């Protein structure tokens, strides 16, 4: 069955960019006789707030969206993430890391990049790479040793054909994971933070499978991490969804909307008299699926 999801983080009010993503996913689920699901990505317990979660429900209702119950909350799923992390540890591809606090801090959120395809966080230099999991101190992060992952799949020369498909308007095509690119562009990425036991990458692939998501509609600014997600899906033996990375909604200066752009929050727009219809119009979405 065609299943789409919208997966906001309750760390601020939704804006027009979120509305675009949610409406697109919802419309596609209707077009294909499928289901639209909602996941609240509230793993960052410092920045996530209940009032933002309630506002997400209100905004989505005002947009005319309905989703299948139950809503999935990531904060309730840490047991599943820990089990999955243990699988990776058992494969011998993880090591503890006590460096680059910023990088580790960022690992909890989706890495939204202004510059879509090419921009990725700096590749980790590998200072802690030779450390063993048994040496892990409290609150350290865990990284994936990309070289070991590639060896696990038979090495660079025998690396299997791992493909994924994107049907979005920005980078449509079928892509193959290239071991050299995994090392050069992704490197030893953070898979878990000591305090939370999870990273964005881990939670998202485990949850998309758990929710039986067949199509992932989200902004093209997260396209750059799709190979990591595809790789994790292979390591865990999960189903492979189809991605639909769509255009990014920007402000008048061409900057990606972010939660700090309060002026463009849906909440502000409702207050100014905008409606479901005017929001769709401004986003260039057709009105045929519009419910008032
Ligand atoms: N929670 C992420 C965000 O709000 C969504 C990530 C995703 O769709 O994979 O940016």
Boltz pocket constraint, residues with backbone or C-beta under 6 A from the ligand:
constraints:
  - pocket:
      binder: B
      contacts: [[A, 7], [A, 8], [A, 9], [A, 41], [A, 110], [A, 204], [A, 217], [A, 218], [A, 222]]
      max_distance: 6.0
